[in-house]
Each structure stands twice: as C-alpha cells, then as structure tokens.
C-alpha cells in the first residue's frame, strides 16, 4: 500500500528518500564540527571504524519513534557506536 501525505497513517519519517540526502549532509557537518559524544561527554576518535565499539555514529536526540525528525540537524548528535 502506497503512503500518501493525505492518508491518516502517513508518517514523514517513513518517507526515507526525502530524508536520506538531508541526513547524509547533516552527518557530514556533524562529523566535521563535533568531537564529543552527546551521550557520555567523552571524545570520539574518528580513527576508530565500525564495528569498533568506540567508533563514531549519528544518534537521534528524540527518537524517530517518539516523533523526532529523522534528518533535522537539531535532532542529530555525534555519539559512540555503543
């Protein structure tokens, strides 16, 4: 079933294509400007690569399932993978 904006069950976070490009641009901005984990407050070393537990990732401050915007830079923060 297609999801249309006028449909009662439509959720903007399910429109992955609309958010993916903005998310990727904001992820690059965060990686270029931040170096402290938004969760634990410790430095994030960019030399660690996934799947290292201290590798960097992007965390949603307000979870998408709780209504957080999936791509807004205001809802994204740098974090450790674990």
C-alpha positions in Angstrom: 0.0 0.0 0.0 1.4 3.4 -1.0 1.7 6.0 1.7 0.2 9.4 0.7 0.5 12.6 2.6 -3.3 12.8 3.0 -3.6 9.3 4.3 -4.3 9.1 8.0 -1.4 6.6 8.6 1.2 8.7 6.7 4.3 9.4 8.8 7.0 11.7 7.4 9.8 9.5 8.9 8.7 6.6 6.7 9.5 8.7 3.6 13.1 7.6 3.6 14.1 9.1 0.2 13.0 12.6 1.3 15.2 12.5 4.5 18.2 10.5 3.3 20.0 13.2 1.4 19.5 15.8 4.2 20.6 13.3 6.8 23.8 12.5 4.9 24.6 16.2 4.5 24.0 16.8 8.2 26.0 13.8 9.2 29.0 15.2 7.3 28.6 18.6 9.0 28.5 16.9 12.4 31.5 14.7 11.7 33.4 17.8 10.6 32.5 20.0 13.5 31.9 17.8 16.6 34.3 15.5 18.5 32.4 14.9 21.8 29.9 12.2 22.3 26.4 13.7 23.0 25.6 10.8 25.3 28.7 10.2 27.5 30.5 13.5 27.0 33.8 11.9 26.2 35.9 12.5 23.0 35.0 10.4 19.9 38.1 9.3 18.0 37.4 9.3 14.2 40.2 6.8 13.6 38.1 4.0 15.1 36.0 2.4 12.4 32.8 0.3 12.7 32.4 -2.2 14.3 34.7 -0.9 17.0 32.5 -0.1 20.0 34.0 3.4 20.2 33.6 4.3 16.6 31.5 7.3 15.7 27.9 7.3 14.7 25.0 9.7 14.5 22.3 9.5 17.2 18.8 10.9 17.1 18.3 13.0 20.2 14.5 12.5 20.1 13.9 9.0 18.7 12.1 8.8 15.4 9.5 6.5 17.0 8.7 9.3 19.5 8.2 11.9 16.8 11.8 13.1 16.3 12.7 14.4 12.9 14.9 11.8 11.2 17.1 14.3 9.3 17.0 17.7 11.1 20.4 18.7 12.3 18.8 19.9 15.6 17.8 16.3 16.3 21.2 14.7 15.5 24.3 14.4 17.6 27.6 12.7 17.5 27.9 9.5 19.6 29.9 6.4 20.2 28.6 3.3 18.4 27.9 1.6 21.7 
